């Protein structure tokens, strides 16, 4: 595969069974072959997107000392600010050329679950930043729910199989700033080659060259979304749960050509995580003689903890 397929969520949401099945077939095929799709027809509107980008730029333009005041020790970078170069890809010692922020779950109906997560961090200088982040989080979570419903049907599961696992799940919205590059990076990239930890990732801001996906032949292909599209990929949790039937594809964000070093890049991934006790054990329907069970049994919480240690975000 040499390009990223495009699908429209409104097909799945329509009352026409043929359109709904078309979406299920298209996204299922794409996730088995390349692990990525570009998605139109999601729940984000232009006003919300424009407002969020404006607020994100306002935040990353704050003085470094102000931003560092929102860096919370002892929580593995799960909320608030994470400073430049702190995260590295699994197996790579160079830090990525980025700084970012984490919005987490807004638990409103489960006091015990709320205790499990760190609280969200409000930026007192920018009240609209907090509001735009919360609304975007909830619209992306809603979009992800329907994508997972389509995938459940593709896997011959009940349509709502994932619903209870993702309600109040440990999902993260991560606005990222890749600052201008001021000197020749030795071995560092804006985001080194990696796979995502979670069930699925919904990415805002994949317009323009930068994001690349590795296909099954080992070739790097550009993943460029239209302005009204989200780029959505399979994460390691879902790949593991489906015995690698749905592919978690290695991807990266390459450094721009030298003439564009002076420009910033912003992107906003939403990492859809389930609740920590979800079992990621391989689905029986994904095991047969040609595809024996590839992964040991593990919960989502255990798997996440392992990966945060590997990424250097947790000791």
N, C-alpha and C positions, 0 to 999 in steps of 0.2 A: 504494500500500500504506500502511495507516494503523496497523499493529501489527506486532510482531516475531513471526514463526512459531516454534513450539516443536517440537523433534524429540527423539527418544530414541535414544542411541547403542546401547542394547541391541537395538534392531531390527536394526542393521547387524551386530552381533556374534552374532546368533542363527543357528541352523542352518536357518532357514526362508528359502528363496530369495525368497519374496514379501515377507516383512518386510524383508529386506536391500535389495531393490529399492525398496521404499516409502521407506526412509530416503534412498537415493541420489537418488530423484526429488524428495523433499521438500527436501533440503538444496540440491540443484542449482537448483531453482526459486527458492528463497529467495535464494540468492547471485546469481542473475541479476536478480532484481527489487529487492532491498533491500540485499543484502550482509551481513545479520546474521541469526543464529538464536539462540534460547535452547536450550541443550542439557541434557537430563537423561541419567542413566545413564552418567556419566563415572566416572573412577577415583579421585576424591577422596572420602574418607569424612569424616563429621562430626567425628570426633575430631581428624583432621589439620587440618581447616579451623579448628576452634575453637582448637587449639594455636597455629597460625600467627598468627591474629588477635591472640591474647593476647601473643605474642612481639613482633609488630610494634608494638603499642601500647607495650610495654615499651621498645622501641628508641627510638621517636619521643618518648617521655617523658624520655629521657636529657638532661642539660644540653647546650646548643648546642655548647659547647666540646668536649665528649666526642664528639658526632656529627661535628663538623668534623674531628676527628682521623682519621676514616675516609673523608675526601674525598681521593681519590688524584689528584694532578696528572698531566697528560700522557697520559691514556688515554681522553680524550673522554667521560668519565663512564660508561664501560662496566662498571665494577665499583664496589662500595661506595656511599658516601653522595653524594647530589647535593642541595645546600642550597636553601632556599626561594627561589623566583623566578628560578632560574638558567636554566631551559629556557623557550623561547617557541615558539609555533607558527610554522610556515613563513610568512614574510611579515609577522610581527607583532613589534613591538618590545617590547611589554609582556611581562614574564615571567609565567608561569602561577603561580597562588596555591597552590603545592604544594611539598613536599619529598619525596624518595623514595630508594630503595635499589635496587641492581642485584645480583642473583645471576646468574652466567653458567654456561656449560656445565661439566659435570664429566667431563672426558675421561679414560677409564680404559684405553683399548686402542689408543692412537695417539700415540706420543711426539712426532711431528712436528706433528700437529694441536694438541696441548697447547701447543706453543711459540707458536702463532699467537694464542692468547687470553691476556688478562691473567688472573692467578690470582684466585680468589674471595677476598674479604676476610672474615676471621672477626672477629666482635665478641667481644672477650675477656670483657666484662662479662656476656654473655648466651649461654652455650654452646647453650641450647635453640633460640635464634633461628637459629643456623647449621644445626642439624639439621633443624628444621621447614622452613626454606627449601629445603634440598637435596631432601628427600622430596617436597615440593610440586612443585618443579621437575620431578622425574622422573615424577610422576603426570600432570602436565599435558602433558608431552612425549609420554607414552604415549597420552593422549587425543587429542592433535593428530595423531599418526600415523594413527589410524583414521579421523579426519575427512578427512585428506588422501587416504587410500585410497578413501574413498567418492567424493571429488571426482575422483580419477583415473579411476574407472569412469564417472562422469558425463561426463567429457571424452573418453571412448573411448580411454583410455590403459590400460596394464597396471596392475592394482590396486596393485602395489608400486612404481610409477614414482617416487614421491617418497622412498621409504625410504632409499636411499643418499645422497640429498642432505640429509636432515635428521639422519641419524646423525652425532653429534658436531657438529651445526650450531651456528651462532653465536646461539642463542636466549637470551633475557633474561627473567628473572622480576623484576617491578618492584612491590614494595609501595609504595603511595603514601599519604601523609598530606596531606589538605587541612585545614590548621589553622582554628580559629575566625577569622572575619573581624572585625577590630577597628575598621575605619573604611571609609567608602564607597569601594569600588574604582573608580578613574577609568575605565579601559578594560580592566582585567584581569578574567579569568574563572578559575575553578578549573582548567579546561583549555579553551583557545580551540579553535575549529573546526579540525579537522585530519583528514588521512587517515593511516593507519599505514604504516610503511615495508615491513613484513615479508610473509611468506606468509599466515599467519592469526594472529589475536590471540584468546586465551582469557581472558576477564575474570571474575575473582571479585569479588564485592562490588557488583553492579549492583542490589542490592535498594534500594528507595526511589527517590524522584524525584531526578534530577540528570543522568544520562546521556541525551543526546538524539541522534537520528539524522536526517539530512536525506534525505527520499525524493526520487524523480525529479521531483516537482512543486516541489521546493524547500521543502517544508513540514518543520518540525522536529517529530518525534514522540518521545514518551517511550519509552525502552527500559528496562523494569523486569523483572528476572528473579525467578522464584520462589526461595526459599531453597535448593532443591536443584538449581538451574540455573546453568550458565555461559553468559555471553553470548559468542558467537564470531563474529568478523567477518573479511572478506577484507581483506588488506593490499595495498599498491601493487605489491609484487613479483608476487603471484599474478594481480592484475588485468592487469598488463603482460604476463605470460607467456601469458595467455589472451586477449590482444587486447581486454581490457575486457569479455569475455563474463561473467566473474565480477566483480562490482562492488565496488571499494574505496570504501566510503561515507564521506562527511564526517560527523564526529560531534564532540560537545563535552560538557563537564561544566559545567553552568550554576551560578551562585552561588545559594545557597538564599534563600528569602524572609527578610526582615530579622529576623523573630522567631526564626529558626534560625541566625543568624550565630554565635552562641556555641557551636555544636556542631562537632566534628571530623567528617570523612568519611574513610573508608579504602577503598581499592580495590586490587586486585592483578591487573594484566594480565600474561599470559605471551605474549611476542612470539616466535612461532615463525619462526626464521630458518634458511635452509639453510647449507651450507658455502659459503665465499666464491667458489669457482670455478664454482658452478652457473650455467649460462647461462640468462638470463631471456629469451632470444630468443623472439619470438612463435611459439606452436605452429602448425604448418602446418594442423592440423585446425580452428583458430579463424580462419582466413583464407578469405574467399570474395569474390565480386563485390560483395556488399552490405556486407561488412566487410573492407575492405582493411587491410593491415598498418599499425598506428598508431604503433608504437614502434621505435626503433633497437635494435640488438643491444647487450647490456651484461651483465656478470656481476653476481651478487648483491653481491660485495664492492665493486665499483666503485659500484654504486647506493647501497649503505649509506653509503659514504664521502661521496658527494655530499650525501646527506640530513643526515648529522650536521653537516656544515659549515653547511647552511641553517638547522639548528635552533640553532646557536650553541654546540653541545657540542664542536666540533672546529674548530681554526683551519685 
